[in-house]
Amino acid sequence: MPDLITSNKNEIIKQSNVLTTAAYSLAKNEKRLVYLALNAIHKGEAKQNELGSFPVEIHHSDYSELYTIKMDTACRDIRNAAKSLNQKEVIFYLPDEDLDDEKALDAISWTVKRSHRPKRGVTVLHFNAELLHVIKNVDNNFTRLLKGDISKLEKPCSMRLYDSMMQWAVKGEVTFSIEWMINRYELPIKYLERMSDFRRRFLKPAVDEINEKTSINVSYEEIKGKGKRAKPSSIKFEITSRLLPEKIINNTASTLEDAVKTYCELNDQICLPSKKEIENLERFISELVLEGFDMGLDFGQKLKAAKAALIE
């Protein structure tokens, strides 16, 4: 895949996949602050201070330029968003620690302190050290986000879905269960029973804005369970890039490494693997067992459910 960095606004911001798949809900300006903070963090501009936190400077002029708003508006938006971000958490689920219907999780606050300095045109966000440990884990497992894309998005639902689509852009497609999206994007739980609201308030507006304003194009198909009256249970997304001539897809899983990747995606319930990926996983199950991967009853049930959900 060719390098996508062609200009300042096509600069890549790296986001840990663990953060991309975490559960959280941020308002537009809070998410915009996080995007700018991620950029500074991955440039090595955030150093741990003597109290343990990681101060990240958000320059009001950078915010104003990236999001094309006036300086006084930028200052106000940053001030208000920094305050509300300080009160929110990001949740990481730990499926291996679940008990029956009770999910195990780690909930970490985004920041531990905020310092607003309008005279200097700077707001400092003091990020939680535990969260930074996760965010900075990007060596081999990260999502590439384009600054030019995120600068145009207005809807929080579009921002979260865009992150997820960019995570799977190289593959060209991904299937998420509706329950997973509601959980990770912290959408109203009633959407599980009211699919019309899920479509109207989340899915369609998010996809429409991504297609209108970013460098990728997203199409989707609803996947229903078995039975005449079955409701949609998953959404299959197809992702193409306007920066490249053809669909970016590599769906020919055939190696042990591919099988390990599919195992992790399935076990952590990140997404629904394709038929080829599941077939490849089953080819290498004996090798995975020898390597110490847990192929017990819990994983067996997840594999069975994934196979049942696939469209032939």
Phi, psi and omega per residue, in radians:
M1 nan 2.200 -3.097
P2 -1.190 2.737 3.114
D3 -1.161 2.361 -3.085
L4 -1.654 0.015 -3.121
I5 -1.401 1.869 -3.130
T6 -2.150 -0.258 -3.141
S7 -2.811 3.081 -3.128
N8 -1.010 -0.755 -3.111
K9 -1.382 -0.157 2.993
N10 -1.736 0.249 3.038
E11 -1.100 2.462 -3.107
I12 -1.574 2.332 2.986
I13 -1.850 2.194 -3.128
K14 -1.581 2.321 3.108
Q15 -2.259 2.190 3.114
S16 -0.944 2.345 3.105
N17 -1.072 -0.488 3.085
V18 -1.098 -0.639 3.091
L19 -1.313 -0.664 3.118
T20 -1.026 -0.633 -3.092
T21 -1.715 0.086 3.107
A22 -1.296 2.938 3.120
A23 -1.749 2.127 3.040
Y24 -2.916 2.835 3.094
S25 -2.406 2.088 3.138
L26 -2.144 2.520 3.011
A27 -1.227 2.920 -3.056
K28 -0.911 -0.914 -3.044
N29 -1.272 -0.495 3.041
E30 -1.144 -0.782 3.130
K31 -1.125 -0.647 3.102
R32 -1.112 -0.681 3.063
L33 -1.093 -0.740 -3.134
V34 -1.098 -0.732 3.104
Y35 -1.015 -0.831 -3.141
L36 -1.130 -0.681 3.130
A37 -1.124 -0.729 3.114
L38 -1.042 -0.702 3.134
N39 -1.069 -0.781 3.126
A40 -1.166 -0.709 -3.116
I41 -1.073 -0.791 -3.067
H42 -1.395 -0.115 2.974
K43 -1.599 0.012 3.124
G44 1.392 0.358 -3.086
E45 -1.537 -0.084 3.134
A46 -1.865 2.012 3.133
K47 -2.031 2.439 -3.129
Q48 -1.147 2.316 3.139
N49 -1.594 -3.104 -3.055
E50 -1.170 -0.324 3.130
L51 -1.648 -0.038 3.039
G52 1.775 -0.258 -3.126
S53 -1.534 2.979 -3.138
F54 -2.024 1.733 3.123
P55 -1.235 2.268 3.093
V56 -2.127 2.099 -3.138
E57 -1.439 2.208 3.034
I58 -1.875 1.897 3.133
H59 -1.433 2.202 -3.077
H60 -1.028 -0.572 3.131
S61 -1.179 -0.637 3.096
D62 -1.139 -0.753 3.130
Y63 -1.095 -0.793 -3.140
S64 -1.068 -0.740 -3.108
E65 -1.223 -0.814 -3.076
L66 -1.122 -0.743 -3.053
Y67 -1.735 0.112 3.023
T68 0.937 0.992 3.067
I69 -2.303 2.818 -3.122
K70 -1.186 2.706 -3.073
M71 -1.071 -0.741 -3.115
D72 -1.155 -0.613 3.075
T73 -1.192 -0.707 3.125
A74 -1.071 -0.782 3.139
C75 -1.054 -0.775 3.134
R76 -1.142 -0.792 -3.114
D77 -1.106 -0.724 3.135
I78 -1.131 -0.781 -3.133
R79 -1.016 -0.830 -3.097
N80 -1.237 -0.704 -3.120
A81 -1.201 -0.648 3.119
A82 -1.102 -0.651 3.128
K83 -1.161 -0.814 -3.097
S84 -1.281 -0.597 3.102
L85 -1.089 -0.599 -3.133
N86 -1.088 -0.282 -3.082
Q87 -1.869 0.136 -3.068
K88 -1.990 2.808 -3.102
E89 -2.126 2.759 2.924
V90 -2.028 2.370 -3.005
I91 -1.960 2.266 3.070
F92 -1.970 2.097 -3.111
Y93 -1.488 2.551 -3.088
L94 -2.173 1.406 -3.010
P95 -1.011 -0.510 3.139
D96 -1.186 -0.281 -3.113
E97 -1.826 0.076 -3.124
D98 -1.116 2.667 3.048
L99 -2.273 1.916 -3.120
D100 0.910 -2.041 -3.118
D101 -1.649 0.107 -3.117
E102 -1.772 2.079 -3.077
K103 -1.498 2.437 3.046
A104 -1.516 2.505 -3.090
L105 -2.769 2.817 2.927
D106 -2.062 2.127 3.098
A107 -1.886 2.102 -3.046
I108 -2.134 2.288 3.085
S109 -1.199 2.519 3.136
W110 -1.129 -0.920 -3.087
T111 -2.262 2.761 3.127
V112 -1.959 -0.148 -3.125
K113 -2.875 2.632 3.044
R114 -2.336 2.426 -3.127
S115 -2.238 1.934 -3.099
H116 -1.721 2.142 -3.098
R117 -2.249 1.350 -3.068
P118 -1.096 -0.532 -3.137
K119 -1.098 -0.609 3.132
R120 -1.665 -0.058 -3.134
G121 1.176 0.624 -3.075
V122 -2.410 2.450 2.927
T123 -2.133 2.282 -3.110
V124 -1.847 2.131 3.068
L125 -1.763 2.116 -3.137
H126 -1.639 1.719 -3.063
F127 -1.330 2.519 3.103
N128 -1.046 2.303 -3.095
A129 -1.084 -0.654 3.130
E130 -1.130 -0.676 3.118
L131 -1.188 -0.700 3.115
L132 -1.077 -0.569 3.090
H133 -1.052 -0.646 3.109
V134 -1.327 -0.843 -3.064
I135 -1.064 -0.622 -3.054
K136 -1.464 -0.017 3.136
N137 -1.480 1.319 -3.001
V138 -2.152 0.144 -3.025
D139 -0.989 -0.847 -3.061
N140 -2.217 0.042 -2.998
N141 -2.496 1.347 -3.080
F142 -2.489 2.799 3.061
T143 -1.762 2.370 3.115
R144 -1.700 2.087 3.123
L145 -1.955 2.458 3.134
L146 -1.667 2.238 3.137
K147 -0.981 -0.698 -3.129
G148 -1.108 -0.530 3.102
D149 -1.301 -0.879 -3.051
I150 -1.186 -0.390 -3.137
S151 -1.207 -0.355 -3.050
K152 -1.731 -0.372 -3.061
L153 -1.278 2.405 -3.087
E154 -1.968 -0.532 -3.020
K155 -1.618 2.273 3.089
P156 -0.976 -0.647 3.133
C157 -1.130 -0.626 3.109
S158 -1.174 -0.681 -3.118
M159 -1.099 -0.790 -3.138
R160 -1.173 -0.751 -3.137
L161 -1.180 -0.653 3.088
Y162 -1.027 -0.799 3.103
D163 -0.950 -0.825 -3.111
S164 -1.140 -0.721 3.139
M165 -1.144 -0.667 3.122
M166 -1.190 -0.521 3.092
Q167 -1.078 -0.597 -3.048
W168 -1.906 0.223 -3.089
A169 -1.092 -0.640 -3.138
V170 -1.119 -0.665 3.117
K171 -1.280 -0.567 3.095
G172 1.590 -0.167 3.113
E173 -2.808 2.732 3.070
V174 -2.801 2.587 3.089
T175 -2.105 2.148 3.077
F176 -1.971 2.480 2.979
S177 -1.267 2.600 3.125
I178 -1.099 -0.664 3.120
E179 -1.083 -0.695 3.122
W180 -1.094 -0.776 -3.129
M181 -1.133 -0.730 3.121
I182 -1.090 -0.698 -3.136
N183 -1.215 -0.870 -3.036
R184 -1.289 -0.606 -3.134
Y185 -1.593 0.012 3.138
E186 0.923 0.903 3.054
L187 -1.489 2.840 3.117
P188 -1.000 2.305 -3.098
I189 -1.098 -0.404 -3.134
K190 -1.123 -0.314 3.119
Y191 -1.083 -0.423 3.108
L192 -1.068 -0.598 -3.126
E193 -1.724 -0.340 -3.098
R194 -2.073 1.411 -3.089
M195 -1.074 -0.538 3.142
S196 -1.088 -0.666 3.101
D197 -1.207 -0.684 3.107
F198 -1.041 -0.769 3.129
R199 -1.167 -0.853 -2.978
R200 -1.278 -0.645 -3.022
R201 -1.745 -0.336 3.131
F202 -2.134 -1.136 -2.916
L203 -1.074 -0.974 -3.069
K204 -1.143 -0.858 3.137
P205 -1.098 -0.615 3.130
A206 -1.177 -0.842 3.141
V207 -1.116 -0.743 -3.138
D208 -1.044 -0.778 -3.114
E209 -1.212 -0.678 3.090
I210 -1.052 -0.782 -3.124
N211 -1.174 -0.569 -3.094
E212 -1.381 -0.619 -2.910
K213 -2.019 -0.167 -3.051
T214 -2.031 3.125 -3.092
S215 -1.486 -0.005 3.107
I216 -2.014 2.765 3.066
N217 -2.126 2.317 -3.063
V218 -2.118 2.279 2.966
S219 -2.145 2.808 -3.070
Y220 -2.572 2.784 3.120
E221 -2.403 2.319 3.091
E222 -1.414 2.359 3.135
I223 -1.936 2.137 -3.133
K224 -1.695 2.723 3.024
G225 -1.300 -3.066 -3.129
K226 -1.383 2.641 3.141
G227 1.874 2.593 -3.084
K228 -1.102 -0.585 -3.067
R229 -1.766 0.215 -3.098
A230 -1.137 2.444 3.095
K231 -1.560 2.781 3.030
P232 -1.022 2.333 -3.138
S233 -2.011 -0.368 -3.105
S234 -2.496 2.839 3.050
I235 -2.165 2.187 3.054
K236 -1.701 2.110 3.140
F237 -1.809 2.448 2.966
E238 -2.020 2.368 -2.999
I239 -2.173 2.196 3.021
T240 -2.175 2.748 -3.115
S241 -1.948 2.338 3.085
R242 -1.371 -0.174 3.122
L243 -1.522 -0.204 -3.129
L244 -2.146 2.625 -3.032
P245 -1.206 -0.488 -3.073
E246 -2.296 2.939 3.107
K247 -1.005 2.357 3.122
I248 -1.556 1.760 -3.077
I249 -2.507 2.389 3.072
N250 -2.459 1.419 -3.012
N251 -1.959 0.636 -3.122
T252 -1.940 1.004 -3.127
A253 -0.962 2.223 -3.067
S254 -2.645 0.007 -3.045
T255 -2.112 2.938 3.076
L256 -1.084 -0.679 3.105
E257 -1.059 -0.713 3.081
D258 -1.090 -0.696 -3.129
A259 -1.120 -0.718 3.098
V260 -1.078 -0.748 3.128
K261 -1.075 -0.768 3.129
T262 -1.120 -0.723 3.112
Y263 -1.005 -0.816 -3.115
C264 -1.131 -0.754 3.129
E265 -1.078 -0.744 -3.100
L266 -1.277 -0.777 -3.100
N267 -1.127 -0.673 3.128
D268 -1.530 0.010 3.124
Q269 0.946 0.752 3.106
I270 -1.324 -0.767 3.137
C271 -2.766 2.978 3.109
L272 -1.606 2.010 3.138
P273 -1.136 2.779 3.092
S274 -1.343 2.983 3.119
K275 -1.059 -0.749 -3.141
K276 -1.110 -0.675 -3.138
E277 -1.174 -0.694 3.120
I278 -1.185 -0.727 3.100
E279 -1.058 -0.723 3.118
N280 -1.156 -0.707 3.090
L281 -1.028 -0.777 -3.107
E282 -1.149 -0.530 3.094
R283 -1.127 -0.534 -3.035
F284 -1.888 0.243 -3.068
I285 -1.041 -0.745 -3.120
S286 -1.077 -0.701 3.096
E287 -1.132 -0.692 3.130
L288 -1.136 -0.673 3.100
V289 -1.081 -0.768 3.125
L290 -1.114 -0.498 3.116
E291 -1.435 -0.066 3.063
G292 1.708 0.152 3.106
F293 -1.264 2.430 -3.100
D294 -1.367 1.939 3.114
M295 -1.940 0.623 -3.087
G296 -1.296 -2.891 -3.058
L297 -1.063 -0.712 -3.105
D298 -1.084 -0.805 3.127
F299 -1.187 -0.652 3.112
G300 -1.033 -0.675 3.113
Q301 -1.184 -0.681 3.107
K302 -1.130 -0.715 3.130
L303 -1.148 -0.735 3.130
K304 -1.103 -0.751 3.137
A305 -1.137 -0.668 3.132
A306 -1.138 -0.744 -3.137
K307 -1.133 -0.656 -3.132
A308 -1.209 -0.481 -3.075
A309 -1.468 -0.222 -3.081
L310 -1.260 2.549 3.032
I311 -1.539 2.211 3.130
E312 -1.279 nan nan
